[in-house]
Each structure stands twice: as structure tokens, then as C-alpha cells.
């Protein structure tokens, strides 16, 4: 039943009573933002218009505090003009869709393209861990569908408070179950990610979710509403009261110290509906009946209608009372703000409507025409015949406030960097080195993550080539040619705290290196930039420096940023998280059957360290775990060395038998992981590394990897390393059932594995 006209806040009523009090502050708007809306409209907004502006001008949707720094990534794409090529000289890495679209799309050769992106669902996952994480996966999957791609894999970079904290025990199991439950039901393998623990994430876990999709070049679709008279169709799940205000109330403000009680702002997911939506949408694409498309995620209908209209001919008319509802009591404002999941909006030519509806019916997906494209330049929305929204759509979707937040290098930064790890007590004897190794492999950040990853289906669909605990995840794209793609996500928040410019570059370098160790060629970047409150000048300096560092590094490596996400206000009370610029690197491999595994493959192979070890221990896992120390400067970044190492690792595919990057935990952790994964030990000596045993084992210098090679191919490896200007040092051989460091200690693999695997089960049950 329609509400009485006197109760409805229409456009006509808004023009006649300009002084009505409105809840703009409760919706997350500032006083000057509210006044700007009144200036744009020439009147006060209706309640429905106020709802739309509040969600679309939120930090989460409008990037109003970060936009001035993100522009450089768009400029980066223009500066990177040279096309990368594959081994056959075919151009790859070309950006087919970039920043501003639902997700980036990269040409990977052979007529294929890959869409990929990483986004955050941090605050919802703290409030309601299972649903927050599950709908984070659902949202990123729909971003990929909206580009015309079939989702083929997901990844999940996660951050939690201390492993022994009560609240970590509350959120971690639910978050992992949500990621696994949703992804497993969709039949998508989870092939990568991280689980990192630090006190600053207590009360503010980070749940970043990424997805990879595959499409042919000609299947690319964009979000635009063009063609006057074309029909606007809402299809998928019905709209309910879940997720109302999620982006403005929940994702765009700081938690109080006691935590929020905002469950109505968290969406509720239905992965089985999403699976139907995926298959239905892909068939709609194949039938050629989609002229434009947009998923409904953050900001729901407010986002879909305004973004489609502003990217097309500029006008749209919709009848809100046609929207299928799960709750008939919802007001127009609530319908526009609802972030109910598993919904899409398509623009369809009138001649194709019957075919569109028939396909939706085949998949049991509800679809309703709710409007049409106009040339008015306005978005007009009615409710039971009354106009409740009449706005220029671009002012809602794209012309929100832009803040140049003040930022400055913190007063404490110099003291932090001066407090290096050099003075910390170090293990000196073989027994002490052995104890340190066992302590580190059992630490929360370096221990076995099978308690988490075993809840994910990593091999469904049968195209997974590499997955956790390999350095990177890898998926076969074409079953005939074995063309594939690889992905890695990384970030060391401690390094970013010590130096955010270098920290972002180190995150990129590690992901880049991880992709290369598997034999893939890095071609593109997506990011998820997680920081504290933008109203804190210290945090904004960290953010600005991280953006600048990432842009400069991508330019030097020649790989574009195709899209990503910014998540701000990640702090509880006055405690901000470690600056966490998560970087995902996409790689291309021409033949996945020739990938390089991370673990030792046979006894008798020669163990070689590639790269140079320096005394770089500040911010390291050793300093963190053994001493609880954070200070000094992070390892030096040398992007030329990273590029040379990656090129060498690609050339060595088929020559080397394994490759493992060296990063957190240093050479000791790399050797331990490579040995434990295969059950093949190693005997190594450190005399040739020009460092003492402690530094050689635990320093975290960059641009390094440990590889194995058959003895009869060692000469070929050394010659290739010389051509690429990569130092190569023979340090031992594989074999036996222990990790032996000559002159220092030996550890049976059974003892090593017991320490490595016990931590999460002991803490979490």
C-alpha cells in the first residue's frame, strides 16, 4: 500500500519547506557538505536525496580524503606506454579497463583478458565476522562479473590482533568461516592471501578480498546507461533492510574504544543466489542482451543508478516502488541505501527485454524493469507516482567533496627510525641460533596457516596450479595452450610504519618477487590501502607517502595500477592500525605445466641463494617476535635488482627445480618452508654469504630467492645469473631428513614441522 502523500517527502514538498530539519549529521555528512547539496539542488534535499548523497559522498564511496593522492595512479597509466611482451613477442599487460571501472582488465595474450581487483570489508567483519567476510567475497566477485568476466579464483589478505587475544578468538574463526563458506559455495578456489597478527589490528581486523576473472577481449562490458529509451532492469535477490548505511555509517568512521553495535549496517549474503546470478549474467552476455551493467554493492541502488546514468547519456527515470522487497515496510530512503547482496542492474534495449527476462527466468533469478534511460541529464526517481529524487546524477556519483587533508611527517618518526635493531641481543651460539629458528617458525606470522586454508577449497574447478602455502597462487586459463595467470598479495605493516614510502615499495617488491618465483611475468597491480583516520595528519602523511612510493615503484618496474580500494578510519579510539598498503601483483605464464614449485623436489640438488644479504634486521620478524621491538629503517629497496631477479627466474623456468622468495624470517624461514613442504632436508653452509651466521639466516634483505638446481645444470644457472647481474651463491645441497647448517646446528624436519604446525591449532582449537 502506498503511504499517504502528506507523509512522503517529495521534491515539490522540499521546495516549499526549505527550513525542515534533516538528519544530515546522523548520516555522516558534514555541515558544509549538506550546504553544498542544497546549493547543487537549489533547495533542501528530500529525504531520499539526502540518503543518496550521504552514502555516495561517504569516504568509502567518494574517496574524498584520498582522491588527491590517488590521481597519480591514473597519471601512471599514461606514463607507462611501452607494452610488455611474452616469449613469442606478443604484447601483454595492456590495460583494457582501468581506474574508475568496477575492476581492472588486463590483456594476457591469445585473445584472453583477466579482470582482477582487491577490496576491503574491514569494519563489517569486526561487527559481524561471518557475514562481513562472506559479503566481502560476494562483493568483489560481482565487481568481476560486471566487467564481463567469469570469476575463477579468490584471495584473502587478512590481518588480526594478537593470536592470544580474546577478541581475535571471536573474530578470526568467523571471518575465516565466512570467506570459506561463501567462496566454497560459489565453487571458487581460494589460491592466495595472508594471515598476519599485530596488536594494532585488535578491534579493527582487516578483511581484504580479491578476485580474478577471465574473459575474451570481445566480452568486456562497462558500466554505462546509454541509449534513450533503453530499459533499466534490476535483477537478483530482493532488497531488504540489511546493510543500510554500511558505507556511510560503518565503513567511514572510526570505532569507539568499546566497539560498535551496528549489526543492521552489515549485509547478509546468500552464496547460492550469487552462483545463480553469476551463471545468469554470463548467459546474458553470451546472448548479447546487455548494453550496460553495474553491480549493487556499497551504496546499493544509490550507487548503481547514479553511476550508470552519469557514465552514459546522463539521464534516467526509475520507479522505486517496482523494486522487489523482502520487507514491505522499507521507506524510499531505506531502499536506496540498502546494501542487500546478490543484486545487479542492467541496461537493456527494448527489443532484447523478452530474451533478457527469459534467461533470468531460466536461472530462477527475479528481474524487474524499474526504469529507462533518458536524455534529461537528470536522475528522476518516483515512489508511487510521486517524485522523491530529481538530481544531476554526476553530482551524486562523481562530484562529491574533495579534501586536501593536512598532513605532515610525524614528530615521532625520527626517533622511531633512530631506534634500530642493531643494539638488540643476538643469538651467538649454534644452540641459540637453533632455538631462534624454532621460535620463529612457530610464531603467529610465520607458522603454518593450514588451520585457515584447509577451510577453503583450493582446487575446485580443476585449474588450480599453485595455492597456499606456495609463494603465489596460479590458475590455468586455457586448457589447450596451458596459458595461466599468477597472483600474490603482500604487505609488511611494520616496514610501512618505519617508512611508508619504502613500505609500499617493499609490499610491491615482495608480491612481484613471489609471482616471479613461480615462473610468471608480473604485468599489473591492484591495491588495497588500509590506514587509520584521515583526520589525523600523521596518518595522512603515511597515506600520501605510501601512494607516492607505490606510484614511483610501479613506474620504475613498468607495471600499471589498474584499480583498487582505499579503507580509512581503521583505528579504535586513538590507536591506528599499522599502515597497511596491501599490493596484489598479477603475473602471466605461457605454460603452467612449466611453473616452478616453491618446495624442494629431489635430493642431491644444489642449493643457491640469488641476491645479496645485508645486515637488515629492523622491522624484521626476529626483532618483532624475540624482542617485541619496532624501530629503525626497513630493508633497502632496489627495484632494479628486483627486476633483474624476476627476469632471471623467468629465464630459469625448466632449469631450476624450485624457487622460494626470501622475505619474512629471512633465509632460515625460506629453507625451512621449502624443506617442510617436501619432506626433503638440506645441508647448507653460510661461509660464502659474507655475513655472520645470524645475519645470513635471519636478515630480511630484498631481491633475494633461494633456488635448487640439478648439479649438471649449475653452470647454466650461474651463466644466466651473470647475464642478469644477479649475485648467485652456492650454499649447499638438498637431501636427508633434517635442516643442517654446517658448524652451527641441525634440526630434524619432524621437530621443525611440529613447531611450525602446532601454533594455530593450539590457540584456536
Helices and strands as residue ranges (DSSP letters): G 5-7, H 11-16, H 31-41, H 47-56, H 59-62, H 67-79, E 84-85, E 91-92, E 95-97, E 104-109, E 112-120, H 122-127, H 129-146, E 150-160, H 166-186, E 189-197, G 199-201, E 206-216, G 217-219, E 231-236, I 246-250, G 263-265, H 271-287, E 292-295, H 300-311, E 315-319, G 320-322, H 332-337, E 343-348, G 350-352, H 353-362, E 367-374, E 379-383, E 386-391, H 393-397, H 413-418, G 421-423, H 430-441, H 450-453, G 460-462, E 464-466, E 473-476, E 484-490, H 493-498, H 500-517, E 521-530, H 537-557, E 560-567, E 571-572, E 575-576, E 580-589, G 592-594, E 606-610, H 621-627, H 639-651, E 656-661, H 666-678, E 682-684, G 687-689, H 693-698, E 705-709, G 711-713, H 714-723, E 728-734, E 738-741, E 745-748, H 749-764
